[in-house]
Structures are given as structure tokens and as C-alpha cells.
Amino acid sequence: MSDDTSADVERIERTDIGTSMEARLKRGTGTRDEDQVTIKAKGETAEETIDEFYKLLAEYDDEISDRLRDIQPDKADS
């Protein structure tokens, strides 16, 4: 009886197609006045990735950044 199981091992090779882009944003300097956001975009081509990235950045700028600022503690609370 043989313990050789190498014939039973299946090798899977992963291949990513397309491009990706990532930016990390940090607003503020104080512990209680700081936001950190990572924006990631993917596409089949660089042009698609850049377009997706700008859409996500605009959404962050228009909606999310203001919401984050609104939940910051008042300086009077510190």
C-alpha cells in the first residue's frame, strides 16, 4: 500500500484579467478629527478602471465625506 497521493492533487492557477486602482485618503490630523477611506476600482481596461475610480471618488465626495464630517464629535465635548 502506497502513501503517494500526488496523483490526487489538483493544481489550480489563478489569473486576474484587467486592471485595478486603489487610493487611500486621510482627512484631518487629530485623533477625534480624522477620517480614513480606501477607494478601489477594477475594470477590464485601464480606461474602464479610471472611469470607475472617478465615479467612486465623486460618490465619496458628494455623499460620504459630508456624512463622515457630520458624525465628528464637537470640540466642546472633548
Secondary structure by P-SEA (a helix, b strand, c coil): ccccccccbbbbbbbbcbbbbbbbbbcccccccbbbbbbbbbcccaaaaaaaaaaaaaaaacccaaaaaaaccccccc
